[in-house]
Amino acid sequence: MYTLDFKSLTVGMATAVLACGLAQAQPKSSYQQISGIYPHLAYYNNEGECGTGAVVPWAGKLWVITYGPHLPFGSSDKLYEITPDLHKTIRSESIGGTPANRMVHAESNQLFIGPYAIGSNGNVRTIPYTQMPGRHTGNARHLFSPASKIYYGTMEEGFYEVDVKTLESKLLYQDGNVKNKKENDVANNHNGMLLPGAHGKGLYSGQGVMVYSNNGESGPQALKQFDIEAGVLAEWNGKDWKVVRRNQFVEVTGPGGIYGNKNPETDPIWATGWDHRSVLLAVRDSGKWSFFRLPKASHSYDGAHGWNTEWPRIRDIGTAQAPDYLMTMHGMFWRFPQTFSSKNTAGIRPRSAYLKVIGDYTRWQNGLVFGCDDSAQKEFLNKRKAKGNIEGPGQSNSNLWFTSINMPDQLGPNTAQGAIWLNDKVEANVASDPFLFAGWKQRIAWINNAGAEDVTFTFEVDTNGKGSWKSLKTASVKAGQAASVSFAASEVGEWIRVKTNKATTATINFNYTDESRFTTAKDKIFDGLSNINTTNYKAGLLYGLGKNRRQLGVLAGDFVNGQFSESGYYELDSALNLIRKDDATTAQVIRKEFAIPKDVVTIDEASVLIVDDAGRRWRLPKGNDAFTAKTNSASLRICREVATERDLMNVHGTFYELPAENADGFAKMRPVASHSLTIHDYASYRGLFVLTGLDAQTPNSNHIIASADGKAKVWAGTIDDLWKLGKPTGQGGPWKNSQVTANTPSDPYLIGFYDKKSLKLSHKATDAITFTIEVEPIGHGPWMTYKEVTVKPGETFEHTFGKDFQARWIRFKANKACEATAWLMYQ
């Protein structure tokens, strides 16, 4: 084995480390930026997707690689070199592919990134795909010759050892693409020959093993059903493979990060993953693996194929003097302790929620740089009728996102949900996996006992992360019934786990609420966007152009009293100039292919009704009444993909994050922000989030771009600016003076992620009616009884939900046929 001594780095290596990590000024550049997006830095390829595989400061520059979706033998993707003043160079050594690997090899003073080896002087050498085919997903330090060799791992179980001086490679296991080429980008994952699961992700070494993860499954079922068995965490001792756990895993790393662990024999190895219950966190130390669970902020990353995640990471964004580890997982920024081990598990904390799809990130020039996956031409399996027949962008593109060091604490509420058991068979007196308990003031657990006997559930906490468990409280739940348990802020603990006194089938789900980040009013950056009551405003349909034109097409026009009249065709370029063009062909493409579809949602007296592609019915709150007419006349874009493999929905005054149908779609939607704006269209372009629907007289600003003739206008920012638009609000319900059938549940109505929630329940019957109020806290879990109330004729039951109340959906049943109203207010 080996010990990596960082003190022995060469002077050149030390210079490179200083250039990439220590406190420096924010990027000083003459290039224009909006919300941390520099449009000139956007990268394009000729593939179905253009994601960011890795972002690493090295040799005084920032190095970036991009990837296409399934290109094990090379592609049109590039290696980019970016100077401190943000000048971008495409390196001539580029050979593309689907790479996301990066590792600094200290002894040879080189950065390995994708198929490239970059010296401390910036010299680039390339390992051709003819020599080392595969979708390079990770590097690891060599188990036996770490000073002279490194490992490469691919997404289809190809493994190589590479001589760091000569770049000669030795094949350890052949990549699956060599013998079986994938039919197309949306075909089934390869069925691996070495390990269960598919779609490799992480690679790391230490403690005498190389650890590898994959996050998907092969076969057609994985393309449709999110909760089947999928993925693997495995390890290799230089001779034999061992399956550690059969779940979907992604990142594998340790305290040493992209350098490798400093003390490989004793330093822990960390891995992140998930299943249909919650996020998984694994740690290997003392030769054993331990597992923990965390909640999910977003379910857009689910899917048994594994395609919706890109590359979640744990990475040090601090300085040499003050390390600071940032974890990305399921739409949440997390603070991750450098000291995390099986015997010291304290310190993981939620930071804030985000919407961008992030492939890698780093500290650079005293700020953060996130490499994103913004705009995929294919959109892969993310098709749904709510979007109509709208096409993806004409050409795949993505960008970097520059932020402050503190930005991970400043975006959306970290409200999250996760289960330890989900309709699972549970043995008596056997503790669940530990579930994160610290980091939220408002916490509630939902219990469903689906067994035939009454069961006592005991909640235990590890107060300090040292593994000393003590009983916190118990809950007795009758057979076939449900209960909720609230936890006071004074009930502290790093982790919580549950035991039962009898064998049963049970669900235990934790819902945690963050009320600290709700914004009540829209930020000034949105000034100039038209109010929903406006009848005269600038609008336009948007389309990211293809064929290397690399501009945003805008079919501009004016709405006057509900009627849209075109004023011309314009293009937005990388310098943010909005220029009129004489291009009738492109104008017609936008007019025809990007028209806003009609009748994709139904708005009735009660709420917004959506029937998804599987025929499931869902109801959402309403905003300003003026949204109804403009929605029905197809004057407002309802749904579009603006971050890869998930949609952004804008309906009746609320933006929602909407997972792909293969990640359970509407069942897992999340409200982001509510507004009173007439947003005609929206799209992704060069990493920017672009909107139309602006007041005619609004002057140009950092976010508003107008053409020279004043006839075309757009707003530009980033998708995560939406957190500043205003907290989710609305009103409505599944019933409003509705004819209700006895003992028949209403449609599910969204209640998750809102702030102040209240209910009014009434009927017009001459007899008292007993209503059963049920909640579904997960999205694909069991419905649980929250409350039963009897309402006398002429009376109204009013209820204010507690601050700790959190569930995703709510529905109602009446014990007799009647005309009833269930009205919910979210303020």
N, C-alpha and C positions, 0 to 999 in steps of 0.2 A: 504494500500500500504506500501512499505518499502523503506528504504534508505540503501544502502550498504556502510558501513564505512570501508574503507581499513585500516585505522589507528588501527582498533581493531583486525587485524589479529594476530594469535598466533605467537610465536617465530618460531615454526616449519614451519608455512606458509611463514613467512618472509624469512626464510632460503631457502625454495623451490623456492620462487620468485627470490631471488638473484642468485640461481644456474642456473635458466633458462633464465635470461634476461640481466644481467649486463655485461659490457665489460670484456671479458676474452681472453685468448690466443686462437688462432686457434687450432683445434684438433691436438694434437701431438700423432702420431700413427706410429707403425712399419709396418702397412699394406700399401701395394702399392696402389696408386691412379693414375688415368689418367683423366685430365680435371675435377677434382672434383668428380669423380666416384670411389668409393672403391668397387671393384668387390666382395669382401668377404661379404659385407653387403647386397647383393642382396637377395631378398626373392622370394620363389616359392610357388605355391599351386597346387592342383590337379583339378583346375576349368578352365573354359573358359577364365578367365581374372584374373589378380592378380594386382590390383591397390592399391595405398596408400590412406587409408581413413583419417588418422590423424597423425600428428607429433607434439608432445608436450614435452618440457623439464619439468621435474618434479622430485623432490626428488633427485637431483644431477645426473639424468640420462636423456636420450632421449627415449621417449616411442613412438612406432610406431604400428599402426594396418593396416592390409591389408584386402582386400575384394575380393570376387568372384562376378560374375555378378548378380545373382538373387537367393540368398540363405538365406531366412528369418528364417530358422530353424537351422542355423549353417553350417560350412564348414571346409575345411582343412586349412583355413587361421589362422594366428597367431597374438598374441601380442608379440612384441619384446621390449627388454630392452637393451639399448646401453650405454656403459660407455663412459666417456670423452676420453679415449684412443681408442675408437671404437671397443671394444669387444662386440659382439652381443650374447644375450641370448634369447632363445625361452621360454617364460613363460609356465609352465605346466598347468596354469589355462586357456589356450587358448581354445575358442570354435568357433572361426571363424565367418562366416556370411557375411553380406554386410554392415559393419558399417563405418560411416564417421563422427560421432558425437564426440564432445569434449567440456568439460566445467570444469573450476575450480570452485568448490564450497567453498567459503572462510570460511564460518562458521564452516564447518565440516573438513576443511583442507584436501580435497580430490580432486583428478582429476578423472572425469568421462570421459572415452574414450571407445567407443564401448560399449559392455555389462559389462565393468569392472569398478570397483571403486578402486582407488589406493591411499593409505594413504601417508602422508608425510614421512613415513619411508620406502616406497616402497612396503608395503604389498598390495597384490592384492586380491580383492574379485570379484566374478563373479555372474552376474544375468543370470540364464539359459534361453535359448530360449523357453523352455517349460513353463516358467513363463511369459516371455515377448517376444513373437514372433514378427518378423518383421525385415525389413532392416533399422536399426537405422541410421537416417540421421541427427538428431539434438537434442540438449538439450537446455532448457531454464530455467531461474529462475522462481520459482513458483509465481503465482500472489497473493496468499493469505497467504502462509506459507513458505516464501523463506528461512528461517533459517533451516527448517527441511525437505523440500521436493524440488524436481526438476521435470521438465517435460522431457519426452522422446517423440520424434516424429519419425515415420517411413515413408518410401517411399510410402507405400500404406495406408496412413491415419490411422495408428494405433497411438493412443496417450495414454500415461500412466503418472501417477504421482508416484514417487519413494521416499520412506523414506530414507534419506541419511544415517541413522544409521543402520537400520535393512535391508535395500535393499528390503523390501517388496514393491510390486507394486500394484497400483489400476488401473484397466482398465477404461479409459475414453471413447475411441472409438476403436472398434475392427479392427485389421489389416486386410487388404483385402485378404492376403494370407491364412488366417485361413480357410475360406470357399471356396475360389477359388484359387487353386494352378495353377501357370503359367505352361503352357505345356513345354516350353523350353526357352533357353536364348534369342532366336530371335522371340518369339511369341509376340503378341500384348501386350501393357501395360494394366494393370488392369484398369477397368472402375470404378472410385471411387464412393462411395455412399454418401460422404459428400459434395464434391466439384467438380467443373469442372476441367478438366486437369488430368494429371497423372504424376507419376515419381517424388515423393517428394524430396526436396533438403534442404531448409533452415528452421530454427526455432529460434525464439528469443522472448523476452518479454519486456514489458515496457509500460508506459502510460495506464495501465489498460487492456492491451490485450496481447495475445500470437499471433505472426505473423508466418505464415507458407507459404511456396512457393512450387510449383512444376513447372517443366520445359518441360512437354511433353503432349501427347494426346494419348488416346487409339484408337483402330481401325486400320485396314490395311492401310488406306490412310496415316497415320502418319509415316509408315515405308518407304514411297516412296516420299512423297511430303513435301518439307521443309517449304512452306509458307501458310499452312492452320492455322486456329485458334487453338492455343495450349497454355497450361500452365495456371497458376493462381497465384495471390498474394492474400492472404486471412488473416483474423484476427478473433480471438475468445475471447470473453469477460468473459469466464468462464461458459457461458451458451449457447450462440448462435454464429454461424458462419456468417461471412459477406465476400462476394467477393469484393475485392478492385479493381482489374484490371485483365482482361482476356488476359494475355500475359505470355510468358515463363520467369519465375523468378528462381533464384538460391540462391545466398547468401542473408541471412538476419542477420544483426548484428548491432552494435552500437559502440560508443566510448569505451565502456567497454570491447569489444571483448569477449574472451572466459571466462571472469569473470562475464559478465553481466554488465549492465550500473550502474554506481556509483549512479546516481540520476535518478532512473527509471521513476519518474513521469514527469520529464522535459527533460531528455536527448533524443536526436533524435534516431530513428531507421532507418537504411539504408537497402536498398535492391537493388540488381542488377539483370538484366534480358536482354531480347532482343526480337525483332520480326524480320520479314524479311526485315525491313527497316534499323535498327540500334540497338546499345546497349541502354538499358534502365537503368536509375538510379532513384530510388525512395527514398524519405525521409518522415518520419512521425514525425511531431512535432505539438504541440498545438492541438492535436487530429485530424489533417488533413494530407492527403498525397499530396505530390507534385512530379511531374515527369519531368525528363530531359532526353536528348538523347546524346549519344556519338558515335563516329565512330568505325567501326570494322577494326582491322588490318588483321584478319584472318576470313574466313567463315567456317573453318573446324569444328567449334563448333555448326554450325546450324544443323537443322534436327528437324522435328516436334515431333519425339519420345522422344527427350531430352537426348539420350544416349551419345552424342558426347562431352559433356561438362566436365564430372567428377564433381569436386566441386570447382568452382571459389570462391575466398575468398577476404575479406578485413581484413588485420591483422596488428597489430602494430609490426614492426620489429625494433623499436628503443629501448631506455632505459627508465627507470623510470623518469630520468631527462629530456630526449629529445625524446618524442614519435615520431614515424615515421611510418605512415600507408602506406602499400603497397597493391594495388588492382591488382588482375589478372582477365582479362576478354577478351575473344575472341583474344587470342594470343598476348596480350599487357600487359606489366607492367605499372601500373599507380601510380603516387603519389596522395594520397588521403588525404585531410585535416581533421585533428581531429575535426575541428570546423565546419564541413559542416552541414548546416541546411537550411531550406527553406528561411531564411532571411539573410543567409551568405553563398553563394554558390561559393565563389571564391577559387581558389587554386588547382583544379584538373588539373593534367598535364600528358601528355604521357611521358613515360620513354623510353623503347625500346621494340622491338618485339622479341618473342621467339617461339621455335618450340616444345620443350618438352610439354608433357601433365602433368599438375601439379594438384595434389589432395589436398595438404596442404603444408604449409611452416611455418618456425619459425626462429627466431634468436637464435643461440646457440653458445657459446664459441666465441663470437665476430665475427661470420660469419653467413651466411644464410644456412639453410638446406631445400631443396625442396623434398617433397615426390612425386614420379612420377608414371605414368601409362605407362609402356614402351612397353611391349611385350605380347599381348593377343593371346593365342592359337587359339581361335575361330575366331577372326577377325570379328565376327558378320555379319553385313550386308555389310561390306566393301569388296565386290568382284567386279572385273572389268576385262574385256578382256585384258587390257593393261598389267596386271600382268601375263597373261596366267593362267595356272591351279596351280600355286604355292601354297603350303600349308603355314599355319602359323607356328610359332615355335612349337616344340614338346611339350613344357610345358610353361605355362604362368609364367612370371617373371617380376619384376620391381626392382627399387633401389632408394636410396637417392642420391641427387646431392648437394654437398657442394660447396659453392661459397663465394666470398667476399661480404661484405655489399653493395658495390657499383655495383655489377654485373647487377642489373636491369636497370642501365643506359648504359650498355656497349654492348648490343647485336645488333639486327637488326634495320634498319631504322623504325621509327614509322609512316611511311606512312600509311594512313588509309582512309576509305570511309564510309559514312553513309547517309541515306535519312531521311527527316522528313515527306515527302509525297512520295508515290510511286504509281502512277496511282490512286490516291485517290480523292474522291469528296471533294471539299473544299468550305466552306461557306465564303461569303464575309465578310471582316473585322474581321475575327476570327483568332487570332494568333495561330501559330503552337506551339508544345512543344519547349522549349528552347533547342538548340543544342550547344555543346561545340565549342567555337570559339578560345580560347586561347591555346597556346602551339605549334603552327606551324608558320613558316614565309611564306610558300608558300601555298596559299589557293585559291580554285576555287569552285564556285557553278554552277551546271548545272540545267537549268530550262526547263521543257517541258510543254507547255500549250496544253492539249488535248481537250480543250473546244471549243465551237463554236463562242466565242467572243474574241476579243483582251483583254488582262488582264495586269494590272500593279501590279507587285510584289514589296512589300516594305520590305526591310531588316532592322531590328532593333537590337540594341545591348544593353546588360546590361554591362556597362563598369567596374563595380566593384563588381558584385555579390550581390548587395543589393536590386535588383529588380527595379531599376530605368532605364527604357527603353527609348532609343532615336533612331530616324531614322538615318540610316547609308547611304543607297542609295536605289534607285528604279531601276527597269528594266521593260520595256514594251515589252510584247511578243505577237505577233500576234496569232490568232487562228490557232491551228494545227502546230505551229512552236516551235522551241527551241532556247535557248540563253545560254551563259555562262557569269558569273560575276566573275571577279577577285578581290581579296582583297589585298591591299598593307600591308606590315608589320606594317606601321604606323597606320592602321585602327584597333584600339584595342578594346577589349571587352572580358569579360569572356564567355558570351553566345550570341548566335544569334537566332533570330526567324523571321518568315516571315508571312506577311498578304497579301491578295489580295483585289483589289477593287471590284471584281465581283466573283460570284460563278462560279466554273470551275472544271475540272478534271486536276490534275497537278502532276508533279514529281519535287521535289527539292532534289538534292543530292549534298553533300559536299565532295570534294576530297582534302585531305591535304597531303602535300609532305614533307618528311624529307630528306634533302640532306646532312646532317651533318655526317652521319655514313657510307657513301659509302667508301669502301676500294678498292683501285685500283690494289693492288697486293696481291697475296696469302701470308699468314703468313708462317713463317718457320716451324711451326708444321706440315705442309703438305709436307715438303721435304722428298724425297724418293719415293713418289708416281710417277708412270711412266707417262711421257708425251705422249700425243695422237699420236705423230709421232714415238714413240718407237716401234720397231718390235720384241724385245726380252725382256720379262719381266715375273716376277712371278705373278701367278694368283691363283684362286681357288673359288669354290662354297661353300656357307655358309649355315648352318642349326643349329639352337638351338635345342639340343637333348631333347627328352622326357623321360618318365619313370624314373624320378628322377636321371638321369645321370648328369644333370646340367652342361654340357659342351657345347662348340660350336664346331660342326663338320666342318672340313675344307677338302674338296676334292681338294687337291693342285695340281698344275701343272705349266707348262711353255707355254707361247705363243711364237712361233718362226715363223715369217713371216706369221702370221694370223692363224696358226694351233695350237690347244691346245693339249698338251700331258700330261697325268696325271703322277705325281711323287709320289703319295701316299696319304693315308688318315691320318689326324691329328686331335687332339682335343685340344682346348684351355681351360684351367681350371681356377678356381677362383683366383689362384696365378699368372695368366698370363703366364703359361708355355704352350708352343705349342709342343705337344708330338705326335710322330708317333704311330699309332695304327694298329694292324692287325684285321680289322673288315670289311670284304668284304660285309656283309649285310647292314651296315649303309652306306658304300660307294655307294652301288647300289641304296639305297633310295635317297641319294643326287643326284646322277647321273641322276636318272629318274624323281623324283618329284620336283627337284629344278633346272632343266635345264632352261636356259634363253630362253624364247619363241621368235620365229621369226615372223616378219611381223606384229607387233602390232602397228607400226607407219609407215608412208610413207614419204620418203624424196625425194622431187623433186627439180627442179631448183630454185623454189621460196622460199621454207621453209619446215618446218616439218608439215605434215598433220596428224591430229588425228581425227578419227571418233569414238565417244564415244558409250557407250552401248545403248544410246537412239537414235543413228543415227545422232547426231549433229556433225557438222564439225568445227574444230578449227585449227588454224595455229600458229606456234611458230617460233621464230628466230633460225637461224643456227649459230654455232660457227665455229671452224676449219673444213675445208673440209674433213680432215682425219676421222672425226666422222662418215661420211656416210658409208664407207665400213665396219667399225667395227660394226656399228649398224645393217647393213643389214646381216652381217654374225653371228648375235646373240652372239657377243663377249663382249657386254656391257649390264649389267642389266638395264632395263628401268624403272621399277616401283616395289615398295615393301612397305609394311607397316613396319615402324620402330618406330612409336609412335601410341598408340592405336587409332583405328577407323579413321585413315587418312593415306594417302600414301605419300611417298617421290618419286618423279619422277626425273630421271636423263636422259635427252635426248639432244643430240647434244651439250654437253658442258655446260648445265645449270641444276642445281638442282631446283626443284619446290616443294612447298607444295601443295598437291592435296587433296581437301576434298573428302569424300566419295560421291558416287553417290546420296545418300539420302540427302546430304547437297548441292546438285547442282553441284558437281563434277568439271569438267574442266572449267565450266563457271566462277568459283571462284578461279582458281589456282593462285598461287603467286610465282614469281621467287625469289629465295633466294640468289643464288650465281652462277657465271659462272667460268669456268675453262678450262684447256687444258690437262686434265688427262685421262688416260686409266683406268677407274674404272671398273673392271670386275664384281664384286659383292659387295653387302653391306647388312648388317643385324643388328638387335638389339640383344645385349647379355648382361645380367646383368646390364642394363642401359647404356652400352657402345654402340657407333656407330662404327661398324667394317667394314673396306673396304679391298678389295684385288685389286691387280694391282700395284706392286712395282718393282722398279729397283732391279736387281739381286745383285748388289754390295753394296746396301745401308746397313750401319751398324745398329745395334739395337739402339733405343733411347727410350725416355719416351713414344713415340707414336708408335714405330715400334717394333714388336715382331716377332722373327724368331725361327724356330725349331733348335735343336742342330745340325742336319745334313745340315742345310742351304737350304733345299728344299722347305720349306713352310714359308710364310711371310704374316703378316696382319698389317694393320694400325688400331689403336684404339683411339677414342676420345669420344666426345659427339656430338649429332646431332646439337647442337647450336654452335659448332665450325665452322660449315659451313658459318656463317656470316663473318668469317675471311678469307674465301677462295678467295674472290674477288667479287666485285659488279656485278649484272646481266648486261650482254652485249650481243650483237649479231646483226645479220643483216638478212634481207630477206623481204618478203612481201607476200601478197595473189596472186600477179601476177608477173611473169617475162616472158616477151614476150608471154603473154597468150592471147588466143582468148577470147574476152570479148563480151558478149551479151548485147545489149542495155538495160539500166535501170534495170539490174539484179545485185543485190549486190554481192560483192565478199564474200569469206569466212571471218569470223572474224579473225583478227590477233592481237596477244597480244601486248599491248603497256603499260600496267600498271606496276608501280614500277621500271621503268628504269630511268636512270639519264639523260644523254644528248641525246636528240632524234631529228632526222632530217628525211626528206622525199624527195625523188626524184620521180617525176611523169612524164611519157612520153608515147608516142604512135607512131605507124607507119602508121597512116591514112593520107590521102591526104587533109583532111579537119580538121578544128579546132574541138577539142573534149572538152566538158564541163564535168568535173569530180565533183561528189558530194562526199565529205569526211564526213563520219558519225562516231560518237563515241558512245560507250555504257559504261557509267562510273560505272555501278553497277555490271553487270553480269546477272541480270534477269530483267533489266529495259528496257525502250524504247530506240531505237536508235535515236540519235539526230544529226542534221546537224551541223557540225563544220565549214565547209568552202566549197564554190563552186569556182572552178578555171577553166578557159578556157585555154587550151594548144594548141598552133598553131603547124602545122606540122614541125617536125625537132627540136622543142624546148623541153626543160626539165624544169618543174616547180620544184623549190627547196624551201624547207621550213624548218626552224628550230623552233621547238616547244618551247614556253616560259617555264621558270623555274617553273611557277605555273601550267602549263598544267599537268593534271592527269586524265586519264580515264582508264578503264580496257581493252577495245577492240576497234579496229578501223576497218573500212571496206570502200570500194570504189564502186561507180557506174559511168558508162559512159553513156552519152546521145545517143551515137551511137555505133554500133558494130565496134570493132577495135581490133588490137593487141596492148596490153598495158603492161606497167611495173609500179608497185607501190612498191618502194623499200625504206625500213626504216632502218636506222642505229641507233643503241643504243650503245653509248660509255661511 
